């Protein structure tokens, strides 16, 4: 009897490994067959700390993600670095996969080991992803242990892309890239993101202790390279969020600003 139990465990382990392999190769039918055969293995972590759902989300396999969710795969299970399937989808910029997870009630505010939520990652690049996360309850004021908000992440991305307080647009960076990031900043602030919280992180671009509001104020006037000539001109960067002034606050609120 003991031998047969060990043999059964070995078979289950082999099938679970095959399930991960099938997901990695995008074999939808095989994934369905194996997941139905061993429903208890649907949420098993592999040696890299990934469930089949996380792997499918990471690779952008929307059909497989939806199939696994229908077979009761957990969208909120934590894996490597405490990341969820939604973290993986957002980091890889798979919008339709994130849609599927959010429709399955994936929690948008779960934090990985360094405190970042999916919104922290979306805030660096993807306005559509930001809008979807906020629509499904993502909190723009969730901070990391180093007091870094998604708003900080957007502003860091602006600066690292060449949107400097006294320089030019970086060569090779499309102006639309800056517009997208500025749009993310505007949306986060309009949804109630605090602008007086100071980040304590020392591995981000601005000096330690700089608040998001201070970064915004320092960026009001920048030198930009003319899009039609090589000469430069100083122009005020007038965007809606620059007109807003929020008092520093340590309290967390998702109430939109007036």
C-alpha positions in Angstrom: 0.0 0.0 0.0 2.8 2.4 0.9 4.5 1.8 -2.4 1.3 2.6 -4.3 0.9 5.8 -2.4 4.4 6.9 -3.2 3.8 6.0 -6.8 0.6 8.0 -6.9 2.4 11.1 -5.5 5.1 10.6 -8.2 2.5 10.5 -10.9 0.7 13.6 -9.5 4.0 15.5 -9.4 4.9 14.5 -12.9 1.5 15.6 -14.2 1.8 18.9 -12.3 5.2 19.5 -13.9 3.7 18.7 -17.3 0.9 21.2 -16.6 3.5 24.0 -16.1 5.4 22.8 -19.2 2.2 22.9 -21.2 1.4 26.5 -20.0 4.9 27.6 -20.9 4.5 26.3 -24.4 1.0 27.8 -24.8 -0.7 24.4 -25.3 -4.3 25.4 -24.5 -5.9 22.0 -25.0 -3.3 20.1 -23.0 -3.5 22.7 -20.2 -7.3 22.1 -20.0 -6.9 18.3 -20.0 -4.3 18.3 -17.3 -6.0 20.9 -15.1 -9.3 18.9 -15.2 -7.5 15.7 -14.5 -5.7 17.1 -11.4 -7.7 20.1 -10.1 -5.8 20.1 -6.9 -2.6 20.9 -8.8 -3.9 24.0 -10.6 -2.4 26.2 -7.9 0.8 24.3 -7.4 4.0 26.4 -7.4 6.9 25.3 -9.6 10.6 25.6 -8.7 10.6 29.2 -9.8 7.7 30.1 -7.5 5.1 30.3 -10.3 1.7 28.8 -10.5 0.3 27.8 -13.9 -1.9 31.0 -13.8 1.1 33.2 -12.9 3.1 31.7 -15.8 0.3 32.2 -18.3 -0.2 35.8 -17.1 3.5 36.5 -17.4 3.6 35.2 -21.0 0.4 36.9 -22.0 -1.6 33.8 -22.7 -5.1 35.3 -22.2 -7.0 32.2 -23.4 -5.1 30.0 -20.9 -5.5 32.5 -18.1 -9.3 32.6 -18.6 -9.4 28.8 -18.8 -7.5 28.4 -15.6 -9.7 30.9 -13.8 -12.8 29.0 -14.9 -11.2 25.9 -13.4 -10.9 27.8 -10.0 -7.3 28.8 -10.2 -6.7 31.4 -7.5 -5.8 34.8 -8.9 -4.5 36.0 -5.5 -2.0 33.3 -4.7 1.5 34.6 -3.8 4.6 33.2 -5.4 8.1 34.3 -6.0 8.8 37.6 -4.1 5.1 37.5 -2.9 4.0 38.4 -6.4 0.5 37.6 -7.7 -0.6 36.8 -11.3 -1.8 40.4 -11.6 1.7 41.6 -10.7 3.1 39.5 -13.6 0.5 40.7 -16.1 1.1 44.3 -15.3 4.9 44.1 -15.3 4.8 42.5 -18.7 2.2 45.0 -19.9 -0.4 42.4 -20.9 -3.5 44.5 -20.8 -6.1 41.9 -21.8 -4.6 39.4 -19.3 -4.9 42.0 -16.5 -8.5 42.5 -17.7 -9.3 38.8 -17.3 -7.7 38.7 -13.8 -9.6 41.9 -12.6 -12.9 40.5 -14.0 -12.2 37.4 -11.9 -11.9 39.7 -8.8 -8.2 39.6 -8.5 -7.2 41.9 -5.6 -5.5 45.0 -7.0 -3.9 46.1 -3.7 -1.8 43.1 -2.7 1.8 44.1 -2.1 4.9 42.1 -3.1 7.9 41.7 -0.8 9.2 45.3 -1.4 5.7 46.8 -0.9 4.9 47.5 -4.5 1.4 46.9 -5.9 0.5 46.3 -9.5 -0.4 50.0 -9.7 3.2 50.9 -8.8 4.4 49.1 -11.9 1.6 50.4 -14.2 2.3 54.0 -13.1 5.7 53.8 -14.8 4.4 53.2 -18.3 0.8 52.3 -19.0 -2.1 54.8 -18.7 -4.7 52.2 -19.8 -3.5 49.8 -17.2 -3.6 52.5 -14.5 -7.1 53.4 -15.4 -8.3 49.8 -15.3 -6.6 49.2 -11.9 -8.1 52.4 -10.4 -11.5 51.4 -11.8 -11.3 48.1 -10.0 -10.3 49.6 -6.6 -6.6 50.1 -6.7 -5.5 52.5 -4.0 -3.2 55.3 -5.3 -2.0 55.9 -1.7 -0.6 52.4 -1.0 3.0 53.1 0.0 6.0 50.8 0.2 7.9 50.5 3.4 10.1 53.3 2.0 7.1 55.5 1.6 7.1 55.3 -2.2 3.7 55.8 -3.9 2.6 55.0 -7.5 2.8 58.7 -8.1 6.5 58.8 -7.2 7.1 55.9 -9.6 5.5 58.0 -12.5 7.6 61.0 -11.7 10.8 58.9 -11.4 10.0 57.5 -14.9 9.6 61.0 -16.3 13.0 62.1 -14.9 14.8 59.0 -16.0 13.4 59.4 -19.5 15.0 62.8 -19.8 12.2 65.0 -18.5 14.6 67.0 -16.4 14.1 70.2 -14.4 16.7 72.1 -16.4 17.5 70.0 -19.4 16.1 68.9 -22.7 13.9 66.1 -23.9 16.2 63.1 -24.2 17.2 62.3 -27.8 15.4 59.3 -29.1 12.5 59.6 -26.8 9.2 60.4 -28.5 7.3 63.4 -27.0 4.2 61.1 -26.8 6.1 59.1 -24.2 6.2 62.1 -21.9 2.6 62.9 -22.6 1.6 59.4 -21.5 3.5 59.7 -18.3 2.2 63.1 -17.5 -1.3 61.8 -18.1 -0.7 59.0 -15.6 0.5 61.6 -13.0 -2.6 63.7 -13.7 -4.9 60.7 -13.2 -3.3 59.6 -10.0 -3.5 63.0 -8.5 -7.1 63.4 -9.7 -8.0 60.1 -7.9 -6.6 61.4 -4.6 -3.0 60.5 -4.6 -1.1 62.5 -1.9 1.5 64.9 -3.1 3.2 65.6 0.2 4.4 62.1 1.0 8.2 61.9 1.0 9.9 58.9 -0.5 12.8 57.5 1.7 14.1 55.3 -1.0 17.7 55.9 -1.9 17.7 54.0 -5.1 15.3 56.3 -7.0 16.4 59.1 -9.2 15.5 62.2 -7.1 17.4 63.1 -3.9 16.3 61.3 -0.8 13.3 63.0 0.9 11.9 64.7 -2.2 8.1 64.6 -2.3 6.0 64.2 -5.4 4.7 67.7 -5.1 8.2 69.2 -5.0 9.1 67.3 -8.1 6.0 68.6 -9.9 6.8 72.2 -8.8 10.4 71.9 -9.9 9.2 70.7 -13.4 6.9 73.7 -14.1 9.4 75.3 -16.5 11.7 73.1 -18.5 13.8 73.6 -21.6 12.5 71.5 -24.5 14.0 70.8 -27.9 11.9 72.2 -30.7 10.3 69.4 -32.7 10.8 71.2 -36.0 14.3 72.7 -35.5 17.5 72.1 -33.6 17.2 75.3 -31.6 15.8 75.2 -28.1 13.2 77.3 -26.4 12.0 77.7 -22.9 8.3 76.9 -22.5 6.2 76.5 -19.4 4.9 72.9 -19.1 1.3 73.7 -18.3 -0.6 70.6 -17.3 -3.7 70.3 -15.1 -1.9 68.7 -12.2 0.5 71.6 -11.9 -2.4 73.9 -10.8 -3.4 71.6 -7.9 -1.8 72.2 -4.6 -2.5 69.6 -1.9 -1.3 70.1 1.7 1.1 67.4 3.0 -0.8 64.7 4.7 0.1 61.3 6.2 -3.5 60.0 6.1 -4.6 57.7 3.4 -7.6 58.6 1.3 -8.9 57.6 -2.1 -11.3 60.5 -2.3 -10.8 62.5 -5.6 -9.4 65.9 -5.2 -11.8 68.9 -5.8 
